[in-house]
Amino acid sequence: MAGGWTSHQDTFVRDRLPPASAQPEFLFDLPELAYPEGLNASEVLLEGSVAQGFGARTAFVTDDGPWTYSEVLAVANRMARALVEDLGVVPGGRVLLRGVNSPRLFTLWLAVLRAGAVAVTTMPMLRAAELGVIIDKARIGLAISDDDLLPELQAAQAGRRTLRLVAFDAFERLSEAKSSLFQAVRTHRDDPCLLAFTSGTTGAPKACIHYHRDVLAMSDTFARHVLKPRADDIFVATPPIAFTFGLGGALVFPLRFGAATSFAARGGAAGLLAHIEQHRITVLFTAPTSYRQMLLTPGADIASLRVCVSAGEALDKATSDRWFERTGLRLVDGIGATEMMHIFISASGDTIRPGSVGRVVPGFRARILDAGGDEAPAGQAGRLAVKGPSGCRYLDDERQADYVFKGWNVTGDTFRQDEDGYFWYVGRSDDMIVSSGYNIAAPEVEAALCGHPAVLECAVVAHPDPMRGHIPKAYVVLKSPSDDEAALAGEL
């Protein structure tokens, strides 16, 4: 690595990076991407904000009262001490985090980075079998979970004696007794700090390795140049931070610019609208499905909104137009990828063309590839390829070669680019089903259905849905006729 040093004592992740020749070309053309070699992203987000005079400013908005930047820093330091002194976490070690978006989850994520470790955030909906795959692939030794999400982790722990589980309530009691002073580990800008798991088209999860500099780069490209956050903004993002879309919109972007983030309560569209009204939210991150649902739920005062970001699935022009009619705001659409960390094509304000995803975000380059791998002419559909300050680094995975082509990240999406540089989504290049912003690998669903004793074989495809974009549709062949097909369909 550049500089020749790393703080990582546990080199498991670094030892399983793809070779340099298999990685994409990285671009650091923008002056704001020239980060120092010694870089810990949490230190920039916390101490950096306090040093700018934001210590007394609200970082987290909660129903129980605000958390200031200084308070978040103090709690993160206590948590980092508990990780190191009581749980034996060392730089480079992986810590699995399982919980819903909350102040304590966000602060723990920051604490993991402060300890020089690698955060592995997971979706709350994952079951034991899926968690087990992640635990094995990332060689997880410690998992911290919301108490009500522990059962699936406990089931996954069976047969994995090296895995230690800690309930969040117990961890909080442990950390509350610690000093609020902790010097963030001096990591290198190219030290891994995040493993973000994403499903591949075969259904086997891939772990995307991201560095400390990547965490800041997504802020200093998309957020800085497209969103243009203000210190008086209040963000809310519905995706869990296990999605890098949610990680940016809910946690990193507001902290990077001295703004505040809030935590949307459950309750669907009505609950989200009420939250926006109550807390006077100015920046909203959610999927097109959520915007469509909110359009069907009138009554809330959401005039505080100034930026509404949509990603995770294709945004249709009709939804964009209807949202504009209701709010006077054009939805900021975007295409991103877990491999790329966050959004790399987007548009905002007067540059938005409804139906188009937008143009390349500053700091990135993109092109359309034809069937032969050459750049396609304007208007011709082909595979989307991109490069920038972040890119695909799979953890010990031969599918690295499927994603990286001649230095470009090839996303698996089919687009066309018009003569003005706007990109227009055509469809997925593989068999991934995108539903309400979630990537669903058809083979995973097929495997689950075929595990039922009544099923002989099945095939799963994407079926158009007016609210979710697409939903999985299964064609099932039974081993023998069923006396009660309705009941069996419910089981499946």
N, C-alpha and C positions, 0 to 999 in steps of 0.2 A: 504494500500500500504506500501511497505518497506519505513521506515523512518517516516511514519505517518503524512506526510504533503503534501500539494499541494497549489500552488498559485491560483488555479482556484476559482474565485468567482461565475461564472456561471458553475454549476456542471451537466448540462444537459447530456453531453456525458458520464461523469464518472458514473452517476446514471444509465445509460443504457448499461453499459458493461455487457457481459455475466458473470454469476457467475464463480468463479475460478474453480469450479469442471467441468465446461463445456468448459473451455479453454484448448488449447493444452499444452503440456510440452514445456518449453522454455529452450534453451541451451545457456550457456555463457562460453564455454570451452576455447575460444581463449583469450589470455591476453589482446588483443586490445579491447575486448568487455566489459572490466571492467570499465564502465563509472561511474563518481561520481554521487551521488544522486542529487545534484543540477546541472541541465544540461538544457541549452537552445541550441538547434541544430544550430540556426542562429548565436549565439554568437561564437560557435566553427568554423563555416564556414567563418565568417567575421572577428571578432576581433582576433580569433585564427590565421587566415592567416596573418593578418597585424602584429601580434606579432612575427610571424616567419620571418618577413622581406619582405613579399609579397605585402606591401602596394602600391608600385609603379608598380607592375606587372599587366599586362592586365588580367582582369577577363572576360569582355564581348568584343567580336570583333563585330563591327558594320560598316556599310558603311559610317557612319558619323564620325568614329573615335573610339578609344578604351575607355572603362570604366575601370579604375584601381580598385583594391580591395578597396583602400581608398575611391574612389568616390562612389562605390556601397554601402559601409558602410554608408557614409554620406547621400545618397539618401534614403536608407532603414530607417535610423533614422528619417529623415523628414517625411517619410510616416508613420512610427509607431506613431509619435507625432500626425499627422493628424487623424489617426485612433482613438487614445485615447482621444485627446483633443477636436476634432470637431465632431467625429462620435460616440463617446461613447462606443467604444469597450472595453470590460473588459476581463481579463484572463478567458479562457474557452468559450468565445463567438464564434459563428461560423460566418465566413466571406466567402461568395461565390465569387469566382473569375471566370470571363468569358472573355477569350481573347486568341489570338494566341500567340505562343511563341515569346517573345520580351524582351528586357532589362527591361522595366517597369513592365511587368507581373512577371518576375522572382524576381525583387527587391521587389515588393509588397508581393509576397509569403513569402519572407524572413522577411518583415516588420510585417506581420501577426503573424509569430512565435515570433518575438521580443516582440510583445505586449502581448504574452502569450495566444493568441487566437488560434482557430482551423481553418485551411485553408480547404476550400471545393472547389477544382478546378473542373471545368466542361468542357466537350467537346464542342468546338465551334459549332459543327453541331447540338447540341440538340435543339429541338423545345419546345414550351411553355408547352405542356402537360408533357413532360419528365422533364423539369426544375421544374415544379410544384410539381412533386412527390419528387424530391430531396429537394426542399424548405420545404415541409411539414415534411418529415422524419427527416431532420436535424434541424428543427425549426430555419430556417435562418432568421435573422433580418436585415442583411446588405448584399447587393450584389454590387460589383464593376465590371463594364463591359467595354470592348472596345466600343466606341461609335457606331460603325456600327453593333454591335451584341446586342444592347439594345432592339430592337423591340420585340424579342421573350421573353425577361425577362419582358418587360412591359406588354405583353399579359399574362404572368404567374402571374404578380402582381395583376391582376383583382381579387377582392374578398379576397385578402390577405393584409389587411390594416397595419399589423405590419411589412411588408417587405419594407425596404428603398432601393431605387436604386440610385446609383451614377455613372455617366459617368466618364470614366477614365480621359478624358481631364480636367474635372472639379476637379477631385481628385488631379491631378497633380498640378493644380494651387493652390489648398488648401495647399498641402504639400510643395511647393516651398517657401512659406512664413515662414516655421517653422525652428527652430534651428536644426543644424545637430548633436546635442548632445542628446543622448537618451540611458539610461541604459536598456539593455534587461531585461525583467521580469525574475526573478529567478524561473524558472519552475523546477519541478522534472523530473528526467529522464523518469519516467512512467506517466507523464502528457500527455494526448492526444494532438496532434498538427495537425493531418491530418485526414480527413474523405475522403476516396477514394471509390467512388461508382463503383460497377461492376454489370452487369446484371446477374441474376440467371437464371436457366433453365426454370423457370416459367414466366420469363419476368419481374418480380418485382425486382427493383434494391435493392442491398444489400450495406450497408455502412460499409466499413472496417475501424476500428479504429486503428491508428498507433501513437506510442509515439515518443517523442523526441529522445530516444535512437535508435528507429527503423530507423530513418533517417540516423543516423551515421552508424548503423550496416550494412546497405546494401553497404555502401562504404568500410567498414573494413572487409567484407567477399568477395563478388564477385569482386568488383573493385580492392581492394588491392591485392588479391591473384591470380586472373585470368587475369585481364586487365593490372595490374602493371603500373598505370598511371605515367607520368613524368611531372615535373613542366613546361616543354616547350611544352607540348601537346596542341593542339587546337581541341576541340570536336565539333561535330555537331550531333544533333539527330532530326529526322523528327517527331517522335510522340509528341503530345501535352503533357504537364506536368500533365494533368488529368490522363494520363496513368502513373503508377509508373515506367514503363520501360523508358518512356520519362523523368520523373522527375529525375531519377538517371543519365541517360546518358547526359541530356542537362544541368542540374543545379547542382545537389548535388555532383556527382563524380568529375567534374573539380574543384569546389570550395574546396572540401575536400583535394585535392592534389596540390593546388597552380597553377593549369592549367587554360586555358581559354576556354570559350565556344562561339560559334557563332550561328547565326540565319539564317537558310536556307530560301531563298526566294522561293515563289511559282514558278511553272514552270515544275513540274514533274521531270522525270529523267534527262532531259537536264539541267534544272535549278539547280538541286542538283550537277550534275557533274561540271557545271560551277562554283558553289560556292566552291566546293572542290579545284578546280584548282586555283581560285582567292585568297582564304584565306589559302592555303596550309594546309588543314585539315589533322590531323594525326589520329584521332579516330572518327569513324563513327558508329552511331546507327540507324538502320532502319530495316524494315521487309523484308522477302524474296521476296515479290512482287516487292519491290523497286529495289532490286539487279537484279532481272530478267529484269526489265525495263531498268536499266542502261546498262546491257549487250547488249541490242538492240540499244544502243545509243553510238556509238563510237566517238572518236575524242578528248576527254578531256584528259589533263595531270593530272592524279591522283596519280602520283608516291610518293607524300608526305604521303599517307596513310600508317600507320603501323599496325593498329588494326581495324577490321571491325566486328561489332557485329550484329548478327541476332537474333531476337526473335519476339514473337507475333503470330507466326504460325509455322507450321512444315516446316523445311528446307530440301528440297530434295537433294540427293547426286549429281544429275546432275547440279543443280545451284551452289552448293559448288565447284564442279570440274571446271565448266566453269569460275567462278570468280577467282579461283586459276590460271587457264590458262592465264587469262587476266592480273592479277595483281601480281601473285606470292604470294598472301596472302590467307591463309585458313580462311574462315568465322568462327568467334567465335559464335557457336550456343549456345542456352540456353533455359531452361524452367524456367519460373517464374510464379507468380500469384499475383494478387492484394492483396489477403489475406496474402501472404508471403512478400509483399513489393517489392521484385525484384527477380533476378535470383538466383536459388539455385542448379541447375545442369548445368555444362558447361565444356568446355575445351578450351585450347588455345595452339598455337604454335605446337610443335611436338607431343603433347598429343592428338591432334584432330584426330578423326576417322570419315571421311566423312560419313554422314548418321546417325551417332549417335549424340545424344544431348550432351553427355559427361559424366563426373563423378561428384560425389557430391562435391559442393564447400566447402572449409574449413569453419567450423562453423556450418555445417548442417549434418544431417543424413537422409538417404532415404532408402526405401524398397518397394518391390512389394507385395501387398496383394492378396491372392487367394480369391475365392468366400466365404470362411468361415471366412475371416479376419485374417488368419494366414500368415506368411511370405512365399511367393512362392519360389520354387527352381529356380536356375539360368536357364534362357531361357524360363521360363513360363510367359505368359502375365497375367497382373492383374492390379489392381488399384494402382496408385502411391501414396505413403504416405511419408510425410517429416516432420521433426521438426528441429528447429534452434533458433536463437535469436529473430526471429519475427514469427508471426503466426496469425491465424484467431481469430479476435474479432469482431463479427458483432454487430452493433448498434441495440439493442432491436429487435432481429430477431430470431424466433424459428428455422430457418434453420441452426443455429450454430451447432445443433446436427447432421446435414447432412454432415458437413464438417470436424468435429473433431471426431475421433474414437480412443479411448484408448490412448489419448495423442498425436496422430498423426494427421496432417493435410492431409486430403484425397482430392486431387485436382480435381477429375473428369476426369483425363486423364488415359488412359490405356497405359502401357509401359511394356517392358521386360528388364531384366538386364542380361548381359552376365557374364561369369566367371571372366572377368577382371574388373568388376565393372562399365562398360559402360551401359548407359541407351539408349534404342531404342524406339522411339515413335511408337505406334500402332494406336491410335485414341482417340477420345473423349469418355468418359464413359457416357455422357448425350447427349442431343439433341442440344447443342450449335453449331452454325455454325461459323467457324473461317475463315474470308475472309480478305486478305491483312492485317492481324494482328488485325483486329477488331473482337470482340466477338459479334455475332448476335444471340439473342434468337429467335428461330423459332416462339414461341407463340406471341412475340411482332409483328412480321411481319404479322402473321395470323390475329391478332387483327386489325391491320391497314387496311388490305385488306377487312376484313369482315365489316369494317365501311363504305365501298362504297355501295351505294344503289342498285347496280346491282348484288352484290355478295350474293349468298346463303350460301356457305361454301367453305373452302379452306384448303389446307395442304401445309406446307412449309418444304422443305428438303434441304440438302446440295448437290450441284451439282459440280462435279470436274471442275476446270478451270485451264488451264496451266499457267496463269499469277498470279491469286489471290489465288491459292490453292483450294478454294471452293467459290461458290457464292450461294445465296439463290435461289431456284427454287420453284415456286408456282404452285400448281394444283388447279384450280379455277372452281367451279360450279356456273353458273349464275342462277339468279332467272327466267330469260326468255331469249330466244335467242337474240343476238345482231345483228343489221343491219350492224354495222361497228366494227368488232372485233379488227382490228388493232388500231383504235382510242381508244377503251376501254382498250386495253392492255397498251397503252401509259398512260392513266389516272391512271391505277392501278400501 
